[in-house]
Structures are given as structure tokens and as C-alpha cells.
Amino acid sequence: MELTGAAALVTGAGSGLGAATAEALAAAGARVVALDLNAEGLAALAARCGAVPVVGDVAEQADVAGAIATAAGLGPLRIAVNCAGIAPAARVVGRSGAHDLALFEKTLRVNLTGTFNVLRLAAQRMQAEPPTAPDGERGVIVNTASIAAEDGQVGQCAYAASKAGVMGLTLPAARELAKSGIRVVTIAPGLFETPMLAGLPEPAQAAIRALPPFPARLGRPEEFAALVLAIAANPLLNGTTLRFDSALRLPP
């Protein structure tokens, strides 16, 4: 997939994995539209790499449709990257009672419904773009799951379920969109240096940093971004979920 002059949409681009991905795509020559609810983070991103900031909710049709229209005005939409997500922690039955149902529904709304909302609308736009040589490819959609989808820990039922859903839609979406020359690939990151981690108490952060076997450190957002570029470049990557985790398997 040639990125120079192409339009790209990145969600969750106000910080962390999304911000690094937006910067990498811009450096590769793409014209990036960055979608997030974090207006301050988007403004900082725009100043760094020239991405077009759009404040919006990935689970709202009008917000995503507007961001895609903005991207399509910059060039053919060739890549959409879903990085928006939340990771609340709550036990099925905790000290205060049963898991808050509204929190479970919110997590699925952002992580799963939001991902599908972007996927469906981006795919619709990509279908209208001319195919590229030599394979007739029109675009690629990269989703973000988590190794928690397979190694979910105590307190992660909502998060793990939402990310398992993202993994589950990858293959059927890729099979359906194959006829249009659109690929769908999911990345399941392990533990990365992101604002989500930075919000934890320092003892918890230290324990988490000790988990990855090799490299024995947390992933860096720019490494995630590099994988997105590799997926864009390699047309045989399709319909699969790539664990990206330093051989880490999360303990209970």
C-alpha cells in the first residue's frame, strides 16, 4: 500500500498508540486525520506532524462520518487505524456488589462498537476509491485488540470481552471485504508505555514492567506505529490478529 498522498484516519490519536501511529503515517507521506475526544492532545499532535484534528466519539455515526469525509477531501482513503479505547477495571462481584452494568456497556461501546463503526464507514469509503496496482488493493483497516482478549486477568471482564470481540470480527470482515480489495488486520498489543499505564500507582507500574520475557521492558508507541506501517506495506497480511507482546502471557 503506497501511503504517499493517501488519506489516513487514526482514532484515539490524542495520545499513546494512536498519536504515535498518526505521526508515523504523516512521516510516511500520508495525509492524516486524527479523531479523538481529547482536543488538547489533538492540538499538540497537529502541531507536531500536521495531522488534521477532529474532535469526536468513535461510537457516534455522525462524528466518524465527518472525520472520514474530511479525510476523503485530502486524498483517497487508503488506511484507517482504530486505536481509541478505554480499560476500566472491575470485578464481577466486588466489595461494593456486582459489576456496574453501565460500565460494562460503556467499555463495549467504545472498544467494540466504536471499532466496528469506524471499520464499516471506512470500508464504505474505501470501496469508492480506485484500486491500486498490482493487486487491486483499495485500502487496509487496522484494529487494536489486546492480549487481554486471550489472557484476561481478574478485574478485566469488560475490557477482555470488548477486545475479544474486536479479534472476532477481524476474519469475517476481511473475508467479506476481500472482493473490494480491502484488508482487515488486528494488532493485539501486550504491555506498552501509554497514558493508561501512567495512571496506575507506581508499585503497580513496577510490577507490570517486570512481566515481559524479552525484550524485558514495555513496548514503545513508536514500535506499535512501525507495525502499522509494516501491515500497510505487506498485502499478504489480512484477516488475522498479530500478538505483539514480547512473548508475554498475562498471569491471572
C-alpha positions in Angstrom: 0.0 0.0 0.0 1.5 3.3 -1.1 0.9 5.9 1.6 2.4 9.0 -0.1 -0.5 11.3 -0.9 -3.1 8.9 0.5 -5.5 9.9 3.2 -5.4 8.1 6.6 -7.8 8.1 9.6 -6.4 7.4 13.0 -8.7 7.2 16.1 -7.5 7.6 19.6 -4.9 9.9 18.2 -4.8 12.3 21.0 -2.2 10.2 22.9 -0.4 6.9 23.2 -0.5 4.4 20.4 -2.8 6.5 18.2 -0.6 9.6 18.4 2.5 7.6 17.5 0.7 6.0 14.6 -0.6 9.3 13.3 2.9 10.7 13.4 4.4 7.7 11.6 1.8 7.8 8.9 2.4 11.5 8.4 6.1 10.9 8.2 5.5 8.2 5.5 3.7 10.8 3.4 0.0 10.2 4.3 -2.4 13.0 4.9 -3.7 12.2 8.3 -7.0 12.9 10.0 -6.8 12.4 13.8 -10.0 11.6 15.7 -10.3 11.7 19.5 -12.3 13.3 22.3 -9.0 14.7 23.7 -9.0 18.2 22.0 -5.8 19.2 23.8 -3.9 16.1 22.7 -5.1 16.5 19.1 -3.9 20.1 19.0 -0.4 19.0 20.2 -0.4 16.3 17.6 -1.3 18.7 14.8 1.5 21.0 15.8 4.0 18.1 15.7 3.1 16.4 12.4 0.4 18.4 10.6 -2.4 15.9 11.2 -5.9 17.4 10.8 -7.6 17.2 14.2 -11.3 16.2 14.5 -12.8 16.0 18.0 -15.4 13.2 18.1 -16.7 10.0 19.5 -15.8 6.8 17.6 -19.2 5.2 18.6 -21.2 8.1 17.1 -22.0 7.7 13.4 -22.0 11.4 12.6 -18.7 12.0 14.2 -16.9 9.2 12.3 -18.7 10.0 9.1 -17.5 13.6 9.4 -13.9 12.5 10.0 -14.0 10.2 7.0 -15.4 13.0 4.8 -12.6 15.2 6.0 -10.0 12.5 5.2 -11.6 11.9 1.7 -11.2 15.6 1.0 -7.4 15.2 1.4 -6.9 12.2 -0.9 -8.0 8.6 -1.5 -8.7 7.0 1.9 -6.3 4.0 2.0 -5.8 3.3 5.7 -7.9 3.5 8.9 -6.4 2.7 12.2 -8.5 2.1 15.3 -6.6 3.0 18.5 -9.4 4.5 20.6 -10.2 2.5 23.7 -10.7 2.5 27.4 -9.6 0.0 30.1 -11.6 0.2 33.3 -11.0 -2.4 35.9 -13.8 -4.0 38.0 -14.6 -7.4 39.4 -17.7 -9.4 38.5 -18.6 -9.2 42.2 -16.5 -6.7 44.2 -16.7 -5.2 47.7 -19.5 -2.8 46.6 -21.5 -5.5 44.9 -22.0 -6.8 41.3 -20.1 -5.3 38.4 -21.7 -2.0 37.3 -23.6 -2.9 34.1 -23.3 0.6 32.7 -19.5 0.4 33.0 -19.6 -2.9 31.1 -21.8 -1.4 28.4 -19.6 1.7 28.1 -16.5 -0.4 27.6 -18.1 -2.4 24.8 -19.5 0.8 23.3 -16.1 2.5 23.0 -13.8 -0.5 22.3 -16.0 -2.8 20.2 -18.9 -0.7 18.8 -16.5 2.2 18.2 -14.1 -0.1 16.3 -16.9 -1.6 14.1 -18.4 1.9 13.5 -15.1 3.1 12.1 -14.5 -0.1 10.2 -17.9 -0.1 8.4 -17.8 3.5 7.4 -14.1 3.5 6.4 -14.7 0.4 4.3 -17.7 2.0 2.6 -15.5 5.0 1.6 -12.6 2.8 0.5 -14.9 0.9 -1.8 -15.4 4.1 -3.8 -11.7 4.6 -4.3 -9.9 3.4 -7.4 -7.9 0.1 -6.9 -4.1 0.3 -6.8 -1.6 -1.9 -8.7 -0.5 -4.6 -8.7 -3.2 -6.5 -6.6 -6.2 -4.2 -7.0 -6.0 -3.2 -3.3 -8.2 -0.3 -2.2 -7.3 0.0 1.5 -6.4 -1.5 4.8 -8.1 -1.2 8.2 -6.0 -1.9 11.3 -7.8 -2.6 14.6 -6.4 -2.7 18.1 -7.3 -5.5 20.4 -5.2 -6.7 23.3 -3.5 -9.8 24.6 -6.2 -9.5 27.4 -8.6 -10.9 24.9 -6.8 -14.3 25.4 -5.1 -13.8 28.7 -7.8 -11.8 30.6 -6.9 -11.1 34.2 -9.1 -10.7 37.3 -11.0 -7.4 37.0 -10.8 -7.3 33.2 -14.1 -8.9 32.2 -15.4 -5.9 30.4 -12.1 -5.0 28.7 -11.2 -8.6 27.7 -14.7 -9.2 26.3 -14.6 -6.0 24.2 -11.1 -6.8 22.8 -12.1 -10.5 22.1 -15.0 -9.0 20.1 -12.5 -7.0 18.0 -10.5 -10.1 17.3 -13.7 -12.0 16.4 -14.8 -9.5 13.8 -11.4 -9.4 12.0 -11.7 -12.6 9.8 -15.3 -12.3 8.8 -14.8 -8.6 7.9 -11.7 -9.5 5.9 -13.5 -12.3 4.0 -16.4 -10.0 3.1 -14.3 -7.0 2.1 -11.8 -9.1 0.1 -13.9 -8.7 -3.1 -13.4 -5.0 -2.8 -9.6 -5.2 -2.2 -9.8 -4.1 1.4 -7.8 -5.8 4.1 -8.6 -6.1 7.8 -5.8 -6.8 10.3 -5.8 -6.6 14.1 -2.9 -6.0 16.4 -3.1 -7.4 20.0 -0.5 -5.4 22.0 1.0 -6.6 25.2 2.1 -4.0 27.8 3.0 -0.6 26.4 4.1 2.7 27.7 0.9 4.6 27.4 -1.2 7.1 29.4 -3.3 4.1 30.6 -0.3 2.7 32.3 0.9 6.0 33.6 -2.3 6.4 35.5 -1.6 3.4 37.7 0.2 3.6 41.2 4.0 3.3 40.9 4.1 -0.1 42.6 1.6 -1.5 40.1 3.7 0.0 37.2 6.9 -1.6 38.6 5.2 -5.0 38.8 3.9 -4.7 35.2 7.3 -3.6 33.8 8.8 -6.8 35.2 6.5 -9.1 33.3 7.6 -9.2 29.6 10.2 -12.1 29.0 12.1 -10.5 26.1 12.7 -7.7 25.5 12.3 -7.3 29.3 10.6 -4.0 29.0 7.3 -2.4 28.0 6.6 -1.7 24.3 7.0 1.8 22.9 4.2 3.5 21.0 6.6 4.1 18.1 7.1 0.3 17.8 3.3 -0.2 17.5 3.3 2.5 14.8 6.1 0.7 12.9 4.0 -2.5 12.9 1.1 -0.5 11.4 3.4 0.7 8.6 4.6 -2.9 8.0 1.0 -4.1 7.8 0.2 -1.4 5.2 3.3 -2.4 3.2 2.6 -6.1 3.2 -0.5 -7.2 1.2 -0.4 -10.8 2.4 -1.3 -9.6 6.0 -5.0 -10.0 6.1 -7.8 -11.5 8.3 -5.5 -12.1 11.2 -4.6 -10.9 14.7 -1.0 -10.3 15.5 0.1 -10.7 19.1 2.7 -8.0 19.8 3.8 -8.8 23.3 7.5 -9.8 23.9 6.3 -13.4 24.4 4.2 -12.3 27.4 1.4 -14.4 28.8 -0.5 -12.5 31.5 -0.9 -14.2 34.9 -4.4 -14.4 36.4 
